[in-house]
Amino acid sequence: MTGITGGISIDVSLFRVVANGSTVINTETGYGAVSNCDQAVPGTLGAANFLACTLTNNGGLTAGDAGRLKLCRQTADAADTAAGLMEAVRARLTYRRQ
């Protein structure tokens, strides 16, 4: 973030990539339900912050599948009060068996 106060609101969703499938991976169709996650920005310019977001839908992914993770900043959300730009540096997807 280039801002040092306020919060951000991120929409997160997953897409299951299927080899020889009929859904083109660079379209908006095929993503699972969106989970909205809010996070305060760090108070130091250039500092990293970690967003932990619980997804409500796995987009049809199962173990061993390839997938895409989509992050969208929702500046129209009341929780998004930070000024400036956001950069996603890396993502880690963890899961637990239910």
C-alpha positions in Angstrom: 0.0 0.0 0.0 1.1 3.5 -0.6 -1.2 4.7 2.1 -0.4 4.2 5.8 -3.8 4.6 7.5 -7.2 3.1 7.0 -8.3 -0.3 5.7 -8.8 -2.2 2.5 -11.6 -4.5 1.3 -10.6 -7.4 -0.9 -12.9 -9.8 -2.8 -11.3 -13.2 -3.2 -12.5 -16.1 -5.4 -11.1 -19.4 -6.9 -11.3 -20.8 -10.3 -10.6 -24.5 -11.2 -8.5 -24.9 -14.3 -9.5 -28.0 -16.3 -7.3 -29.4 -19.1 -9.2 -29.4 -22.4 -12.2 -27.8 -20.6 -14.7 -25.6 -22.3 -14.3 -22.6 -19.9 -11.5 -20.1 -21.0 -9.4 -19.3 -18.0 -9.1 -15.6 -18.7 -12.8 -14.9 -18.5 -14.9 -14.0 -15.5 -17.1 -17.1 -15.7 -16.2 -20.2 -13.7 -15.1 -18.5 -10.5 -16.6 -19.7 -7.2 -18.5 -17.5 -4.8 -16.7 -14.4 -3.7 -15.5 -14.0 -0.1 -15.1 -10.4 1.1 -12.1 -9.8 3.4 -11.2 -6.5 5.2 -7.8 -5.7 6.6 -6.2 -2.6 8.2 -3.1 -1.4 6.3 0.2 -1.3 8.1 1.2 2.1 9.6 4.6 2.1 7.9 5.0 3.0 4.2 6.2 0.0 2.2 5.7 -2.5 5.1 4.2 -5.9 4.2 0.9 -7.0 5.7 -0.7 -10.5 5.6 -4.4 -10.9 4.7 -6.0 -14.1 6.1 -9.2 -14.8 4.2 -11.6 -17.7 4.7 -13.1 -18.7 1.4 -16.7 -19.8 1.5 -16.5 -21.7 -1.9 -13.6 -23.7 -3.3 -14.7 -23.2 -6.9 -14.8 -27.0 -7.5 -11.1 -27.5 -6.7 -9.9 -30.8 -5.4 -6.5 -32.0 -4.4 -4.0 -31.8 -7.3 -6.1 -29.5 -9.4 -4.7 -26.3 -11.0 -6.4 -23.2 -10.1 -6.5 -19.4 -10.3 -6.9 -17.1 -7.3 -8.6 -13.7 -8.0 -8.1 -10.7 -5.7 -10.1 -7.6 -6.4 -9.9 -4.4 -4.2 -13.4 -3.1 -3.5 -12.9 0.6 -3.2 -16.7 1.2 -3.0 -16.9 -0.9 0.2 -17.3 1.2 3.3 -14.4 -0.7 4.9 -12.0 0.4 2.2 -10.8 3.7 3.5 -7.0 3.6 2.6 -5.6 5.9 0.0 -3.2 4.8 -2.6 -2.3 1.6 -4.4 -2.2 -2.0 -3.3 0.2 -4.7 -4.4 -0.2 -8.4 -4.0 3.2 -9.9 -3.7 2.5 -13.6 -3.1 -0.3 -15.9 -2.2 -0.5 -19.0 -0.2 -3.5 -21.3 -0.2 -3.9 -23.7 2.7 -6.8 -26.0 3.3 -8.1 -28.4 5.9 -10.0 -31.6 5.4 -13.6 -31.4 6.6 
